């Protein structure tokens, strides 16, 4: 049997493509590791999914160590350990995942900090306003034009 990697917390890559799905995730949430041996970019590819949606991939270097273990039936419990970013000056969301193998002590996840929570709430309010129908969309679309007109008045 392939040896389990000593590393237990993994940074994800490719998160920029999955910001919507990451925005619906919370630290401590369970995730699934999904092998993609037919992936044309990396035969050791391991997608990380939350709620059936991909949120990123285990980095290639780490996937090379982890893929053989998964291929032989190793099934660690996996959670979102930490979400990074999600801040006014760094809105992109990054993710770290913690693996727990049988016999391991559970790892505590890092909760969102107050600034991340506040930023997320503001983003949800903006998203709700944008979805409020044609008038809401029109108002959002015309806002920059109105602000520009006020500047020149």
C-alpha positions in Angstrom: 0.0 0.0 0.0 1.2 3.5 -0.8 2.5 5.5 2.1 0.2 8.3 3.4 1.8 11.7 3.1 2.8 13.3 6.4 1.4 16.6 5.3 -2.2 17.1 6.5 -3.1 20.6 5.4 -3.1 21.4 1.7 -3.4 24.7 -0.2 -5.7 24.5 -3.2 -4.9 25.7 -6.7 -7.2 27.0 -9.4 -9.6 28.6 -6.9 -10.0 31.7 -9.2 -12.2 29.6 -11.5 -14.5 28.6 -8.6 -15.1 31.8 -6.7 -18.8 31.4 -6.7 -18.7 27.9 -5.2 -16.1 29.0 -2.6 -18.3 31.9 -1.6 -20.9 29.4 -0.5 -18.4 27.5 1.7 -17.5 27.8 5.3 -14.5 26.7 7.3 -15.1 23.3 8.9 -17.4 22.2 6.0 -16.8 18.6 4.7 -15.3 18.3 1.3 -14.7 15.4 -1.0 -11.5 14.5 -2.8 -12.2 13.3 -6.3 -9.5 11.7 -8.4 -9.4 12.7 -12.0 -6.9 10.2 -13.6 -8.1 11.2 -17.1 -7.3 14.9 -16.5 -5.2 16.1 -19.5 -3.2 18.5 -17.4 -2.2 16.1 -14.6 -2.9 12.3 -14.4 -2.6 12.6 -10.6 -5.2 15.4 -10.4 -7.4 15.6 -7.3 -10.4 17.9 -7.4 -11.8 19.1 -4.2 -15.6 19.4 -4.1 -18.1 20.9 -1.6 -21.7 20.2 -2.1 -21.0 18.6 -5.4 -19.2 21.6 -6.8 -15.5 21.8 -7.5 -13.8 24.5 -5.4 -10.2 23.8 -6.5 -7.5 21.2 -6.9 -4.8 19.8 -4.7 -1.5 21.2 -6.0 0.3 18.9 -8.5 3.3 18.2 -6.2 1.0 17.2 -3.4 -1.4 15.3 -5.7 1.6 13.1 -6.9 2.0 11.9 -3.3 -1.7 11.7 -2.4 -3.1 10.1 -5.6 -1.6 6.6 -5.1 -3.1 6.4 -1.6 -6.5 7.4 -2.9 -6.2 5.0 -5.8 -5.6 2.2 -3.4 -8.7 3.0 -1.4 -7.5 5.5 1.2 -10.3 7.7 2.2 -9.4 10.5 4.6 -12.1 12.7 6.1 -11.5 16.2 4.5 -12.7 19.6 5.7 -12.1 23.2 4.7 -9.4 24.2 7.1 -9.3 27.9 6.2 -10.6 30.4 3.7 -8.2 33.2 2.9 -8.9 36.5 1.2 -12.6 37.6 1.1 -11.5 41.0 2.2 -12.1 44.5 0.8 -8.5 44.8 -0.4 -8.2 41.1 -1.4 -11.7 39.9 -2.5 -10.5 36.6 -4.1 -11.0 33.6 -2.0 -8.3 31.0 -1.4 -8.7 27.7 0.4 -6.8 25.3 2.5 -8.1 21.8 3.1 -7.3 19.5 6.1 -7.2 15.7 5.8 -7.8 13.4 8.7 -6.8 9.7 8.3 -8.1 7.0 10.5 -6.3 7.2 13.8 -5.5 10.9 13.4 -6.6 13.5 15.9 -9.2 15.9 14.4 -7.8 19.3 13.4 -9.6 22.4 14.4 -10.5 24.7 11.4 -9.7 28.4 11.4 -13.0 30.3 11.5 -13.6 33.4 9.3 -12.4 36.6 11.0 -14.9 39.4 11.6 -13.6 41.4 8.6 -14.2 38.4 6.3 -17.7 37.9 7.7 -18.6 41.6 7.2 -17.2 41.6 3.6 -19.2 38.4 2.9 -22.4 40.0 4.2 -21.9 43.1 2.1 -21.3 40.9 -1.0 -24.5 39.0 -0.3 -26.5 42.2 0.0 -25.1 43.5 -3.3 -25.9 40.2 -4.9 -29.5 40.3 -3.6 -29.9 43.8 -4.9 -28.6 42.7 -8.3 -31.1 39.9 -8.5 -34.1 42.1 -7.6 -35.4 42.2 -11.1 -35.0 44.4 -14.2 -35.4 47.6 -12.3 -32.7 46.6 -9.9 -30.4 45.6 -12.7 -31.1 48.8 -14.6 -30.4 50.9 -11.5 -27.0 49.1 -11.0 -26.1 49.5 -14.7 -27.0 53.3 -14.7 -25.3 54.1 -11.4 -21.8 54.8 -12.9 -23.4 57.1 -15.5 -25.3 59.0 -12.9 -22.2 59.4 -10.7 -20.3 60.7 -13.7 -23.0 63.2 -14.5 -23.0 64.5 -11.0 -19.3 64.9 -11.1 -19.5 67.2 -14.1 -22.6 69.2 -12.9 
